[in-house]
Amino acid sequence: VLDTGADLQHPALVFQWARRPGGRVLGRDFVDNDADPSEAGSASDRGWGHGTHVSALVALAAPGARLMPVRVLDASGRGNAWVLAEALLWAVDPDGDPSTDDGAQVVNMSLGTTRPTRLLDLAVELATCSDDDDDEEDLDRSDPGFAADEARCNLRPGVVVMAAAGNAGNATERLYPAAERAEGQLAITATSPQGGLAGFANRGAWIDLAAPGDRIVSALPGGGWGTWSGTSMAAPLATGVAALLKARHPDWKPVDVTQRLVDRSAALCGTPVRRLDAGAALADRTPSDPTC
């Protein structure tokens, strides 16, 4: 979970963390550059609690998952593309040894920027082990710096990436990395409790799936609970379902997971955007479309 960090002692999360030998939580803080990915700041900070809220939603959808908190945003919710790219590639190979299988299998990014960068595009392609990009020429990976990524991708399937699509409520804004369109990545927008798209949710042909994101209850730092709305809440629910699929099909490539989620999605009233259906995805069945 690449976010603002998390409350490592929250009752909803304390048993969910992936851990290093010795018991310390497997995570990293790329803001303060240390090994403690705890939330920082206070309730007066705009981003405070975001990573805790998001992490607990992954755990809600996939209770058996082991979570790796990675702090890339400060307490105000701000970060930069360089830090995000570095953190994403750390998450897929924390010990820097491609021969060991210690990295994330699914990555959640409930964050983004409206400015596309080749850097984030490259980082997502390396994480998912794919350079199949509709808008870019194939990446030249002859530079020796890519050797570890190539070795990792030869040994194991890449990482599934779920990214929030943004909260501008229109079809013109694109949020990156969600809009990178990399193979093995999905852009997730939000549905409302009434069964349509949430009013704040971005929409358009570049969106892959929608999941619940309006008035979602989840954990907050200090052992508390709170309600939050946004595509940031929808993405981790989709991440949890992707984790369930990976648990059932550990050898699947990222594109196999994302294709199953899309293929077994349901119609969403009033929009061509499709709705995530966890049960249909896991059972490999076609869900019934709603009466609109």
C-alpha atoms as an extended CHARMM CRD file, in Angstrom:
* protein
*
       292  EXT
         1         1  VAL       CA              0.0000000000        0.0000000000        0.0000000000  PROA      1               0.0000000000
         2         2  LEU       CA              1.8180000000        3.1230000000       -1.2580000000  PROA      2               0.0000000000
         3         3  ASP       CA              0.2540000000        5.9640000000        0.7040000000  PROA      3               0.0000000000
         4         4  THR       CA              0.7320000000        8.1540000000        3.8210000000  PROA      4               0.0000000000
         5         5  GLY       CA              1.9090000000        5.2120000000        5.9040000000  PROA      5               0.0000000000
         6         6  ALA       CA             -0.3480000000        3.5110000000        8.4580000000  PROA      6               0.0000000000
         7         7  ASP       CA             -1.1610000000        3.0950000000       12.1290000000  PROA      7               0.0000000000
         8         8  LEU       CA              0.8510000000       -0.0780000000       12.6950000000  PROA      8               0.0000000000
         9         9  GLN       CA             -0.9080000000       -0.7780000000       16.0120000000  PROA      9               0.0000000000
        10        10  HSD       CA             -4.5180000000       -0.3550000000       14.8740000000  PROA      10              0.0000000000
        11        11  PRO       CA             -6.5920000000       -3.3810000000       15.9960000000  PROA      11              0.0000000000
        12        12  ALA       CA             -7.9060000000       -3.8470000000       12.4450000000  PROA      12              0.0000000000
        13        13  LEU       CA             -4.3820000000       -4.0440000000       11.0520000000  PROA      13              0.0000000000
        14        14  VAL       CA             -1.9430000000       -5.2540000000       13.6760000000  PROA      14              0.0000000000
        15        15  PHE       CA             -2.2470000000       -8.8790000000       12.5540000000  PROA      15              0.0000000000
        16        16  GLN       CA             -2.3140000000       -8.0280000000        8.8340000000  PROA      16              0.0000000000
        17        17  TRP       CA              1.2330000000       -6.7750000000        8.3360000000  PROA      17              0.0000000000
        18        18  ALA       CA              3.9050000000       -8.6540000000        6.4630000000  PROA      18              0.0000000000
        19        19  ARG       CA              6.8700000000       -8.9100000000        8.8270000000  PROA      19              0.0000000000
        20        20  ARG       CA             10.6190000000       -9.2060000000        8.6080000000  PROA      20              0.0000000000
        21        21  PRO       CA             12.5250000000      -11.9320000000       10.4800000000  PROA      21              0.0000000000
        22        22  GLY       CA             12.3800000000      -10.8290000000       14.0930000000  PROA      22              0.0000000000
        23        23  GLY       CA              8.8490000000       -9.4760000000       13.8200000000  PROA      23              0.0000000000
        24        24  ARG       CA              9.3150000000       -5.9040000000       12.5870000000  PROA      24              0.0000000000
        25        25  VAL       CA              6.7490000000       -4.7360000000       10.0160000000  PROA      25              0.0000000000
        26        26  LEU       CA              8.0030000000       -5.0700000000        6.4430000000  PROA      26              0.0000000000
        27        27  GLY       CA              7.5900000000       -1.5530000000        5.1100000000  PROA      27              0.0000000000
        28        28  ARG       CA              9.4840000000        1.6610000000        4.4390000000  PROA      28              0.0000000000
        29        29  ASP       CA              9.1370000000        5.4090000000        4.7660000000  PROA      29              0.0000000000
        30        30  PHE       CA             10.3240000000        7.1270000000        1.5860000000  PROA      30              0.0000000000
        31        31  VAL       CA              9.3920000000       10.5640000000        2.9360000000  PROA      31              0.0000000000
        32        32  ASP       CA             11.6890000000       10.5000000000        5.9810000000  PROA      32              0.0000000000
        33        33  ASN       CA             13.9050000000        7.7740000000        4.4660000000  PROA      33              0.0000000000
        34        34  ASP       CA             13.7220000000        5.2530000000        7.2770000000  PROA      34              0.0000000000
        35        35  ALA       CA             12.2430000000        1.8230000000        8.0170000000  PROA      35              0.0000000000
        36        36  ASP       CA              9.2060000000        3.0720000000        9.9830000000  PROA      36              0.0000000000
        37        37  PRO       CA              6.1820000000        3.5240000000        7.6820000000  PROA      37              0.0000000000
        38        38  SER       CA              3.9120000000        4.8740000000       10.4360000000  PROA      38              0.0000000000
        39        39  GLU       CA              1.4860000000        7.7180000000        9.7680000000  PROA      39              0.0000000000
        40        40  ALA       CA              2.8840000000       11.1240000000       10.7240000000  PROA      40              0.0000000000
        41        41  GLY       CA              1.1990000000       14.3950000000       11.6220000000  PROA      41              0.0000000000
        42        42  SER       CA             -2.1790000000       14.9460000000       13.2800000000  PROA      42              0.0000000000
        43        43  ALA       CA             -5.8850000000       15.1410000000       12.5020000000  PROA      43              0.0000000000
        44        44  SER       CA             -5.4350000000       18.7520000000       11.3490000000  PROA      44              0.0000000000
        45        45  ASP       CA             -3.2980000000       17.5660000000        8.4110000000  PROA      45              0.0000000000
        46        46  ARG       CA             -5.1720000000       16.9740000000        5.1790000000  PROA      46              0.0000000000
        47        47  GLY       CA             -3.6540000000       13.5750000000        4.4420000000  PROA      47              0.0000000000
        48        48  TRP       CA             -3.6140000000       12.2540000000        7.9900000000  PROA      48              0.0000000000
        49        49  GLY       CA             -5.1750000000        8.8070000000        8.2710000000  PROA      49              0.0000000000
        50        50  HSD       CA             -5.4630000000        8.2190000000        4.5310000000  PROA      50              0.0000000000
        51        51  GLY       CA             -3.0350000000        5.2980000000        4.4260000000  PROA      51              0.0000000000
        52        52  THR       CA             -4.5790000000        3.6660000000        7.5030000000  PROA      52              0.0000000000
        53        53  HSD       CA             -8.0610000000        3.9640000000        5.9930000000  PROA      53              0.0000000000
        54        54  VAL       CA             -6.8990000000        2.5290000000        2.6670000000  PROA      54              0.0000000000
        55        55  SER       CA             -4.9010000000       -0.3280000000        4.2440000000  PROA      55              0.0000000000
        56        56  ALA       CA             -7.8700000000       -1.5220000000        6.2890000000  PROA      56              0.0000000000
        57        57  LEU       CA            -10.0340000000       -1.6270000000        3.1620000000  PROA      57              0.0000000000
        58        58  VAL       CA             -7.5680000000       -4.0080000000        1.5020000000  PROA      58              0.0000000000
        59        59  ALA       CA             -7.7640000000       -6.1450000000        4.6540000000  PROA      59              0.0000000000
        60        60  LEU       CA            -11.5680000000       -5.9730000000        4.5950000000  PROA      60              0.0000000000
        61        61  ALA       CA            -11.6990000000       -7.4160000000        1.0720000000  PROA      61              0.0000000000
        62        62  ALA       CA             -8.8390000000       -9.8900000000        1.6050000000  PROA      62              0.0000000000
        63        63  PRO       CA             -8.6050000000      -10.8130000000        5.3150000000  PROA      63              0.0000000000
        64        64  GLY       CA             -5.8200000000      -13.3280000000        4.6870000000  PROA      64              0.0000000000
        65        65  ALA       CA             -3.5870000000      -10.8600000000        2.8470000000  PROA      65              0.0000000000
        66        66  ARG       CA             -0.3210000000       -9.6760000000        4.3550000000  PROA      66              0.0000000000
        67        67  LEU       CA              0.0690000000       -5.9370000000        3.9060000000  PROA      67              0.0000000000
        68        68  MET       CA              3.2400000000       -3.9490000000        3.2700000000  PROA      68              0.0000000000
        69        69  PRO       CA              2.8450000000       -0.2480000000        4.1970000000  PROA      69              0.0000000000
        70        70  VAL       CA              5.0340000000        2.1000000000        2.1810000000  PROA      70              0.0000000000
        71        71  ARG       CA              4.9610000000        5.8090000000        3.0270000000  PROA      71              0.0000000000
        72        72  VAL       CA              5.2920000000        7.9910000000       -0.0770000000  PROA      72              0.0000000000
        73        73  LEU       CA              3.0420000000       10.9280000000        0.9170000000  PROA      73              0.0000000000
        74        74  ASP       CA              3.5340000000       13.3770000000        3.7660000000  PROA      74              0.0000000000
        75        75  ALA       CA              0.8650000000       14.3000000000        6.2980000000  PROA      75              0.0000000000
        76        76  SER       CA             -0.6020000000       16.8660000000        3.8900000000  PROA      76              0.0000000000
        77        77  GLY       CA             -1.0360000000       14.1530000000        1.2520000000  PROA      77              0.0000000000
        78        78  ARG       CA              1.7370000000       15.4450000000       -0.9970000000  PROA      78              0.0000000000
        79        79  GLY       CA              4.5440000000       13.5660000000       -2.6830000000  PROA      79              0.0000000000
        80        80  ASN       CA              6.4770000000       13.4650000000       -5.9510000000  PROA      80              0.0000000000
        81        81  ALA       CA              6.8890000000       11.1540000000       -8.9070000000  PROA      81              0.0000000000
        82        82  TRP       CA             10.5290000000       10.3000000000       -8.1610000000  PROA      82              0.0000000000
        83        83  VAL       CA              9.6960000000        9.0460000000       -4.6840000000  PROA      83              0.0000000000
        84        84  LEU       CA              6.6700000000        7.1290000000       -5.9420000000  PROA      84              0.0000000000
        85        85  ALA       CA              8.6540000000        5.3810000000       -8.6770000000  PROA      85              0.0000000000
        86        86  GLU       CA             11.4530000000        4.4800000000       -6.2580000000  PROA      86              0.0000000000
        87        87  ALA       CA              8.9660000000        3.1510000000       -3.6900000000  PROA      87              0.0000000000
        88        88  LEU       CA              7.0470000000        1.0920000000       -6.2430000000  PROA      88              0.0000000000
        89        89  LEU       CA             10.1940000000       -0.6860000000       -7.4000000000  PROA      89              0.0000000000
        90        90  TRP       CA             11.2930000000       -1.1940000000       -3.7930000000  PROA      90              0.0000000000
        91        91  ALA       CA              7.9250000000       -2.7860000000       -2.9760000000  PROA      91              0.0000000000
        92        92  VAL       CA              8.3170000000       -5.4270000000       -5.6850000000  PROA      92              0.0000000000
        93        93  ASP       CA             11.8240000000       -6.3600000000       -4.4600000000  PROA      93              0.0000000000
        94        94  PRO       CA             12.5090000000       -5.0660000000       -0.9140000000  PROA      94              0.0000000000
        95        95  ASP       CA             15.8260000000       -6.8330000000       -0.4000000000  PROA      95              0.0000000000
        96        96  GLY       CA             17.1690000000       -5.9160000000       -3.8380000000  PROA      96              0.0000000000
        97        97  ASP       CA             17.7890000000       -9.5660000000       -4.6950000000  PROA      97              0.0000000000
        98        98  PRO       CA             15.6000000000      -10.7050000000       -7.6280000000  PROA      98              0.0000000000
        99        99  SER       CA             16.1920000000      -14.3790000000       -6.7620000000  PROA      99              0.0000000000
       100       100  THR       CA             14.2570000000      -14.0560000000       -3.4650000000  PROA      100             0.0000000000
       101       101  ASP       CA             10.4610000000      -13.8600000000       -3.4810000000  PROA      101             0.0000000000
       102       102  ASP       CA              9.9400000000      -11.2080000000       -0.8120000000  PROA      102             0.0000000000
       103       103  GLY       CA              8.0460000000       -8.5220000000       -2.7420000000  PROA      103             0.0000000000
       104       104  ALA       CA              4.4420000000       -7.4580000000       -3.0840000000  PROA      104             0.0000000000
       105       105  GLN       CA              2.1570000000       -9.3530000000       -5.4450000000  PROA      105             0.0000000000
       106       106  VAL       CA             -0.4830000000       -6.6090000000       -5.6830000000  PROA      106             0.0000000000
       107       107  VAL       CA              0.1640000000       -2.8760000000       -5.2430000000  PROA      107             0.0000000000
       108       108  ASN       CA             -2.4220000000       -0.2440000000       -4.3220000000  PROA      108             0.0000000000
       109       109  MET       CA             -1.8760000000        3.4060000000       -5.2230000000  PROA      109             0.0000000000
       110       110  SER       CA             -4.7150000000        5.6080000000       -3.9860000000  PROA      110             0.0000000000
       111       111  LEU       CA             -2.9320000000        8.6990000000       -5.2540000000  PROA      111             0.0000000000
       112       112  GLY       CA             -1.9450000000       10.3650000000       -8.4840000000  PROA      112             0.0000000000
       113       113  THR       CA             -1.0250000000       13.4230000000      -10.4960000000  PROA      113             0.0000000000
       114       114  THR       CA             -2.6720000000       15.0610000000      -13.5050000000  PROA      114             0.0000000000
       115       115  ARG       CA              0.7340000000       15.3910000000      -15.1430000000  PROA      115             0.0000000000
       116       116  PRO       CA              1.8300000000       12.2880000000      -17.1030000000  PROA      116             0.0000000000
       117       117  THR       CA              5.4790000000       11.3220000000      -16.6930000000  PROA      117             0.0000000000
       118       118  ARG       CA              7.5670000000        8.7520000000      -18.5130000000  PROA      118             0.0000000000
       119       119  LEU       CA              9.0820000000        7.9520000000      -15.1250000000  PROA      119             0.0000000000
       120       120  LEU       CA              5.8590000000        6.6180000000      -13.5830000000  PROA      120             0.0000000000
       121       121  ASP       CA              4.9770000000        4.8520000000      -16.8190000000  PROA      121             0.0000000000
       122       122  LEU       CA              8.3500000000        3.0890000000      -16.7590000000  PROA      122             0.0000000000
       123       123  ALA       CA              8.0570000000        2.1770000000      -13.0670000000  PROA      123             0.0000000000
       124       124  VAL       CA              4.6250000000        0.6020000000      -13.5750000000  PROA      124             0.0000000000
       125       125  GLU       CA              5.8370000000       -1.3120000000      -16.6400000000  PROA      125             0.0000000000
       126       126  LEU       CA              8.7890000000       -2.6810000000      -14.6790000000  PROA      126             0.0000000000
       127       127  ALA       CA              6.5700000000       -3.6390000000      -11.7310000000  PROA      127             0.0000000000
       128       128  THR       CA              4.0310000000       -5.4530000000      -13.9090000000  PROA      128             0.0000000000
       129       129  CYS       CA              6.7980000000       -6.9950000000      -16.0740000000  PROA      129             0.0000000000
       130       130  SER       CA              5.2290000000       -5.5490000000      -19.1870000000  PROA      130             0.0000000000
       131       131  ASP       CA              6.1810000000       -2.9440000000      -21.7540000000  PROA      131             0.0000000000
       132       132  ASP       CA              3.0010000000       -3.4820000000      -23.7760000000  PROA      132             0.0000000000
       133       133  ASP       CA              1.8850000000        0.1570000000      -23.8630000000  PROA      133             0.0000000000
       134       134  ASP       CA             -0.5640000000        1.3700000000      -26.4970000000  PROA      134             0.0000000000
       135       135  ASP       CA              0.9370000000        4.8560000000      -26.5900000000  PROA      135             0.0000000000
       136       136  GLU       CA              4.6570000000        4.1620000000      -26.3460000000  PROA      136             0.0000000000
       137       137  GLU       CA              7.2930000000        2.3700000000      -28.3570000000  PROA      137             0.0000000000
       138       138  ASP       CA              8.7610000000       -0.7180000000      -26.7180000000  PROA      138             0.0000000000
       139       139  LEU       CA             11.2210000000        0.2120000000      -24.0070000000  PROA      139             0.0000000000
       140       140  ASP       CA             14.9080000000       -0.2990000000      -24.7200000000  PROA      140             0.0000000000
       141       141  ARG       CA             16.1420000000       -2.2020000000      -21.6780000000  PROA      141             0.0000000000
       142       142  SER       CA             19.7130000000       -2.6650000000      -22.8460000000  PROA      142             0.0000000000
       143       143  ASP       CA             21.0060000000       -0.4610000000      -20.0160000000  PROA      143             0.0000000000
       144       144  PRO       CA             22.5910000000       -2.6780000000      -17.3060000000  PROA      144             0.0000000000
       145       145  GLY       CA             20.4290000000       -0.9440000000      -14.6980000000  PROA      145             0.0000000000
       146       146  PHE       CA             17.5030000000       -3.0490000000      -15.8860000000  PROA      146             0.0000000000
       147       147  ALA       CA             19.2690000000       -6.3670000000      -15.2370000000  PROA      147             0.0000000000
       148       148  ALA       CA             17.6970000000       -6.9900000000      -11.8190000000  PROA      148             0.0000000000
       149       149  ASP       CA             14.2120000000       -6.2220000000      -13.1380000000  PROA      149             0.0000000000
       150       150  GLU       CA             14.7420000000       -8.5720000000      -16.0610000000  PROA      150             0.0000000000
       151       151  ALA       CA             15.9410000000      -11.3220000000      -13.7240000000  PROA      151             0.0000000000
       152       152  ARG       CA             12.9290000000      -10.8410000000      -11.4360000000  PROA      152             0.0000000000
       153       153  CYS       CA             10.4880000000      -10.9340000000      -14.3480000000  PROA      153             0.0000000000
       154       154  ASN       CA             12.1250000000      -14.1110000000      -15.6870000000  PROA      154             0.0000000000
       155       155  LEU       CA             11.6430000000      -15.8270000000      -12.3220000000  PROA      155             0.0000000000
       156       156  ARG       CA              8.1430000000      -14.7090000000      -11.3030000000  PROA      156             0.0000000000
       157       157  PRO       CA              4.9820000000      -13.0930000000      -12.6580000000  PROA      157             0.0000000000
       158       158  GLY       CA              4.9090000000       -9.3430000000      -12.2910000000  PROA      158             0.0000000000
       159       159  VAL       CA              2.8850000000       -7.3300000000       -9.8250000000  PROA      159             0.0000000000
       160       160  VAL       CA             -0.7620000000       -6.3590000000      -10.2560000000  PROA      160             0.0000000000
       161       161  VAL       CA             -1.2150000000       -2.5890000000       -9.8680000000  PROA      161             0.0000000000
       162       162  MET       CA             -4.4680000000       -0.8930000000       -8.8400000000  PROA      162             0.0000000000
       163       163  ALA       CA             -4.6100000000        2.9050000000       -9.0370000000  PROA      163             0.0000000000
       164       164  ALA       CA             -7.2890000000        5.4370000000       -8.0990000000  PROA      164             0.0000000000
       165       165  ALA       CA             -8.8200000000        7.2800000000      -11.0600000000  PROA      165             0.0000000000
       166       166  GLY       CA             -9.3850000000       10.6210000000       -9.3250000000  PROA      166             0.0000000000
       167       167  ASN       CA            -12.1670000000       12.7220000000       -7.8750000000  PROA      167             0.0000000000
       168       168  ALA       CA            -12.7900000000       15.5500000000      -10.3640000000  PROA      168             0.0000000000
       169       169  GLY       CA            -16.1800000000       14.1140000000      -11.3500000000  PROA      169             0.0000000000
       170       170  ASN       CA            -15.6460000000       14.3580000000      -15.1050000000  PROA      170             0.0000000000
       171       171  ALA       CA            -14.4570000000       12.4650000000      -18.1610000000  PROA      171             0.0000000000
       172       172  THR       CA            -11.7360000000       14.9030000000      -19.1950000000  PROA      172             0.0000000000
       173       173  GLU       CA             -9.2940000000       14.8010000000      -16.2780000000  PROA      173             0.0000000000
       174       174  ARG       CA             -6.8540000000       11.9040000000      -16.2850000000  PROA      174             0.0000000000
       175       175  LEU       CA             -4.9690000000       10.8900000000      -13.1800000000  PROA      175             0.0000000000
       176       176  TYR       CA             -1.5920000000        9.1590000000      -13.3960000000  PROA      176             0.0000000000
       177       177  PRO       CA             -0.4010000000        6.4610000000      -12.8870000000  PROA      177             0.0000000000
       178       178  ALA       CA             -4.0160000000        5.1870000000      -13.2220000000  PROA      178             0.0000000000
       179       179  ALA       CA             -4.1870000000        6.4460000000      -16.8100000000  PROA      179             0.0000000000
       180       180  GLU       CA             -0.8690000000        4.9120000000      -17.8950000000  PROA      180             0.0000000000
       181       181  ARG       CA             -2.7600000000        1.9550000000      -19.4190000000  PROA      181             0.0000000000
       182       182  ALA       CA              0.0350000000       -0.4830000000      -18.6330000000  PROA      182             0.0000000000
       183       183  GLU       CA             -0.7470000000       -4.1640000000      -19.0340000000  PROA      183             0.0000000000
       184       184  GLY       CA             -1.4850000000       -5.6050000000      -15.5920000000  PROA      184             0.0000000000
       185       185  GLN       CA             -2.7460000000       -2.3120000000      -14.1560000000  PROA      185             0.0000000000
       186       186  LEU       CA             -6.3320000000       -1.0900000000      -13.6720000000  PROA      186             0.0000000000
       187       187  ALA       CA             -7.7500000000        2.4060000000      -13.1810000000  PROA      187             0.0000000000
       188       188  ILE       CA            -10.4510000000        2.2610000000      -10.5000000000  PROA      188             0.0000000000
       189       189  THR       CA            -13.2610000000        4.7830000000      -10.0580000000  PROA      189             0.0000000000
       190       190  ALA       CA            -16.0010000000        4.9090000000       -7.4200000000  PROA      190             0.0000000000
       191       191  THR       CA            -19.6510000000        3.9100000000       -7.1720000000  PROA      191             0.0000000000
       192       192  SER       CA            -22.2980000000        5.4370000000       -4.9200000000  PROA      192             0.0000000000
       193       193  PRO       CA            -24.5130000000        3.6010000000       -2.4000000000  PROA      193             0.0000000000
       194       194  GLN       CA            -27.3630000000        3.9860000000       -4.9150000000  PROA      194             0.0000000000
       195       195  GLY       CA            -25.5660000000        1.8060000000       -7.4490000000  PROA      195             0.0000000000
       196       196  GLY       CA            -24.3540000000        4.3860000000       -9.9710000000  PROA      196             0.0000000000
       197       197  LEU       CA            -21.1390000000        6.3240000000      -10.3300000000  PROA      197             0.0000000000
       198       198  ALA       CA            -20.3900000000        8.6070000000       -7.3970000000  PROA      198             0.0000000000
       199       199  GLY       CA            -20.7870000000       12.2670000000       -8.2830000000  PROA      199             0.0000000000
       200       200  PHE       CA            -17.1340000000       13.0210000000       -7.5350000000  PROA      200             0.0000000000
       201       201  ALA       CA            -15.7810000000       10.0310000000       -9.4830000000  PROA      201             0.0000000000
       202       202  ASN       CA            -13.8360000000       10.4510000000      -12.6940000000  PROA      202             0.0000000000
       203       203  ARG       CA            -15.2890000000        8.6020000000      -15.6590000000  PROA      203             0.0000000000
       204       204  GLY       CA            -14.5320000000        7.9790000000      -19.3150000000  PROA      204             0.0000000000
       205       205  ALA       CA            -13.2390000000        5.2950000000      -21.6670000000  PROA      205             0.0000000000
       206       206  TRP       CA             -9.8430000000        5.1510000000      -19.9120000000  PROA      206             0.0000000000
       207       207  ILE       CA            -11.4510000000        3.8910000000      -16.6790000000  PROA      207             0.0000000000
       208       208  ASP       CA            -11.2720000000        0.1100000000      -16.2450000000  PROA      208             0.0000000000
       209       209  LEU       CA            -13.5930000000       -0.6540000000      -13.3080000000  PROA      209             0.0000000000
       210       210  ALA       CA            -15.6310000000        0.9140000000      -10.5080000000  PROA      210             0.0000000000
       211       211  ALA       CA            -15.9200000000       -0.1930000000       -6.8780000000  PROA      211             0.0000000000
       212       212  PRO       CA            -17.6440000000        1.2500000000       -3.7790000000  PROA      212             0.0000000000
       213       213  GLY       CA            -16.0660000000        4.5710000000       -2.8010000000  PROA      213             0.0000000000
       214       214  ASP       CA            -18.7380000000        6.8550000000       -1.3550000000  PROA      214             0.0000000000
       215       215  ARG       CA            -19.0720000000        7.1580000000        2.4430000000  PROA      215             0.0000000000
       216       216  ILE       CA            -16.8720000000        4.1590000000        3.2120000000  PROA      216             0.0000000000
       217       217  VAL       CA            -16.1810000000        3.2780000000        6.8590000000  PROA      217             0.0000000000
       218       218  SER       CA            -12.6480000000        2.1360000000        7.6870000000  PROA      218             0.0000000000
       219       219  ALA       CA             -9.8360000000        2.5030000000       10.2140000000  PROA      219             0.0000000000
       220       220  LEU       CA             -8.2050000000        5.7590000000       11.3170000000  PROA      220             0.0000000000
       221       221  PRO       CA             -5.0110000000        6.2730000000       13.3470000000  PROA      221             0.0000000000
       222       222  GLY       CA             -5.2170000000        5.8760000000       17.0970000000  PROA      222             0.0000000000
       223       223  GLY       CA             -7.4840000000        2.8490000000       16.9120000000  PROA      223             0.0000000000
       224       224  GLY       CA            -10.3900000000        4.8700000000       15.5570000000  PROA      224             0.0000000000
       225       225  TRP       CA            -12.8320000000        4.6060000000       12.6770000000  PROA      225             0.0000000000
       226       226  GLY       CA            -14.1170000000        7.1320000000       10.1720000000  PROA      226             0.0000000000
       227       227  THR       CA            -16.0040000000        7.6670000000        6.9480000000  PROA      227             0.0000000000
       228       228  TRP       CA            -14.1930000000        8.7860000000        3.8120000000  PROA      228             0.0000000000
       229       229  SER       CA            -15.2370000000        9.1640000000        0.1760000000  PROA      229             0.0000000000
       230       230  GLY       CA            -13.1090000000        8.9740000000       -2.9570000000  PROA      230             0.0000000000
       231       231  THR       CA            -11.7000000000        6.7330000000       -5.6170000000  PROA      231             0.0000000000
       232       232  SER       CA             -8.9670000000        6.2370000000       -2.9920000000  PROA      232             0.0000000000
       233       233  MET       CA            -11.4620000000        4.0300000000       -1.1470000000  PROA      233             0.0000000000
       234       234  ALA       CA            -12.5600000000        2.1520000000       -4.2790000000  PROA      234             0.0000000000
       235       235  ALA       CA             -9.0400000000        1.1600000000       -5.3620000000  PROA      235             0.0000000000
       236       236  PRO       CA             -8.1290000000       -0.8390000000       -2.2170000000  PROA      236             0.0000000000
       237       237  LEU       CA            -11.3400000000       -2.8570000000       -2.4160000000  PROA      237             0.0000000000
       238       238  ALA       CA            -10.3320000000       -3.8330000000       -5.9590000000  PROA      238             0.0000000000
       239       239  THR       CA             -6.8040000000       -4.5000000000       -4.6890000000  PROA      239             0.0000000000
       240       240  GLY       CA             -8.2040000000       -6.9180000000       -2.1070000000  PROA      240             0.0000000000
       241       241  VAL       CA            -10.1520000000       -8.8220000000       -4.7530000000  PROA      241             0.0000000000
       242       242  ALA       CA             -7.0130000000       -9.0210000000       -6.9110000000  PROA      242             0.0000000000
       243       243  ALA       CA             -5.2020000000      -10.4720000000       -3.8800000000  PROA      243             0.0000000000
       244       244  LEU       CA             -7.9000000000      -13.1350000000       -3.5200000000  PROA      244             0.0000000000
       245       245  LEU       CA             -7.4160000000      -14.0950000000       -7.1740000000  PROA      245             0.0000000000
       246       246  LYS       CA             -3.6430000000      -14.2370000000       -6.7670000000  PROA      246             0.0000000000
       247       247  ALA       CA             -4.0530000000      -16.4970000000       -3.7270000000  PROA      247             0.0000000000
       248       248  ARG       CA             -6.1500000000      -18.8690000000       -5.7950000000  PROA      248             0.0000000000
       249       249  HSD       CA             -3.9880000000      -18.5920000000       -8.9230000000  PROA      249             0.0000000000
       250       250  PRO       CA             -0.4410000000      -17.7710000000       -7.7330000000  PROA      250             0.0000000000
       251       251  ASP       CA              1.1280000000      -18.3980000000      -11.1320000000  PROA      251             0.0000000000
       252       252  TRP       CA             -1.1200000000      -15.9550000000      -12.9760000000  PROA      252             0.0000000000
       253       253  LYS       CA              0.5020000000      -12.9860000000      -14.6400000000  PROA      253             0.0000000000
       254       254  PRO       CA             -0.8390000000       -9.5220000000      -13.7630000000  PROA      254             0.0000000000
       255       255  VAL       CA             -2.7340000000       -9.3360000000      -17.0400000000  PROA      255             0.0000000000
       256       256  ASP       CA             -4.4970000000      -12.6240000000      -16.2030000000  PROA      256             0.0000000000
       257       257  VAL       CA             -5.7560000000      -11.1260000000      -12.9430000000  PROA      257             0.0000000000
       258       258  THR       CA             -6.8460000000       -7.8090000000      -14.4160000000  PROA      258             0.0000000000
       259       259  GLN       CA             -8.5080000000       -9.4980000000      -17.3870000000  PROA      259             0.0000000000
       260       260  ARG       CA            -10.5280000000      -11.7740000000      -15.0990000000  PROA      260             0.0000000000
       261       261  LEU       CA            -11.6920000000       -8.7790000000      -13.0470000000  PROA      261             0.0000000000
       262       262  VAL       CA            -12.8010000000       -6.9460000000      -16.1840000000  PROA      262             0.0000000000
       263       263  ASP       CA            -14.3220000000       -9.9830000000      -17.9000000000  PROA      263             0.0000000000
       264       264  ARG       CA            -16.4150000000      -10.8810000000      -14.8550000000  PROA      264             0.0000000000
       265       265  SER       CA            -17.5630000000       -7.3590000000      -14.0530000000  PROA      265             0.0000000000
       266       266  ALA       CA            -21.1890000000       -6.1950000000      -14.1070000000  PROA      266             0.0000000000
       267       267  ALA       CA            -22.9440000000       -3.3270000000      -15.8340000000  PROA      267             0.0000000000
       268       268  LEU       CA            -23.3080000000       -0.0490000000      -13.9700000000  PROA      268             0.0000000000
       269       269  CYS       CA            -26.5110000000        1.8950000000      -14.5770000000  PROA      269             0.0000000000
       270       270  GLY       CA            -26.2000000000        5.0710000000      -16.6150000000  PROA      270             0.0000000000
       271       271  THR       CA            -22.5870000000        4.5990000000      -17.7030000000  PROA      271             0.0000000000
       272       272  PRO       CA            -20.4300000000        2.3100000000      -19.8540000000  PROA      272             0.0000000000
       273       273  VAL       CA            -18.0740000000        1.8780000000      -16.8780000000  PROA      273             0.0000000000
       274       274  ARG       CA            -18.2300000000       -1.6480000000      -15.4760000000  PROA      274             0.0000000000
       275       275  ARG       CA            -18.5920000000       -2.5440000000      -11.7840000000  PROA      275             0.0000000000
       276       276  LEU       CA            -16.2760000000       -4.9000000000       -9.9030000000  PROA      276             0.0000000000
       277       277  ASP       CA            -17.9670000000       -8.1710000000       -8.8960000000  PROA      277             0.0000000000
       278       278  ALA       CA            -15.7660000000      -10.0980000000       -6.4730000000  PROA      278             0.0000000000
       279       279  GLY       CA            -17.9180000000      -13.2150000000       -6.3540000000  PROA      279             0.0000000000
       280       280  ALA       CA            -18.1670000000      -13.5040000000      -10.1250000000  PROA      280             0.0000000000
       281       281  ALA       CA            -14.4260000000      -12.9790000000      -10.5500000000  PROA      281             0.0000000000
       282       282  LEU       CA            -13.5310000000      -15.6870000000       -8.0430000000  PROA      282             0.0000000000
       283       283  ALA       CA            -16.1530000000      -18.1470000000       -9.3180000000  PROA      283             0.0000000000
       284       284  ASP       CA            -15.4020000000      -17.3550000000      -12.9880000000  PROA      284             0.0000000000
       285       285  ARG       CA            -19.0330000000      -16.7070000000      -13.8260000000  PROA      285             0.0000000000
       286       286  THR       CA            -20.8280000000      -13.9540000000      -15.7090000000  PROA      286             0.0000000000
       287       287  PRO       CA            -22.7400000000      -11.7680000000      -13.2280000000  PROA      287             0.0000000000
       288       288  SER       CA            -26.3070000000      -10.6620000000      -13.8130000000  PROA      288             0.0000000000
       289       289  ASP       CA            -26.6350000000       -7.0500000000      -14.9130000000  PROA      289             0.0000000000
       290       290  PRO       CA            -28.8830000000       -4.8350000000      -12.7920000000  PROA      290             0.0000000000
       291       291  THR       CA            -32.2790000000       -3.5480000000      -13.8240000000  PROA      291             0.0000000000
       292       292  CYS       CA            -31.6720000000        0.1390000000      -14.4760000000  PROA      292             0.0000000000
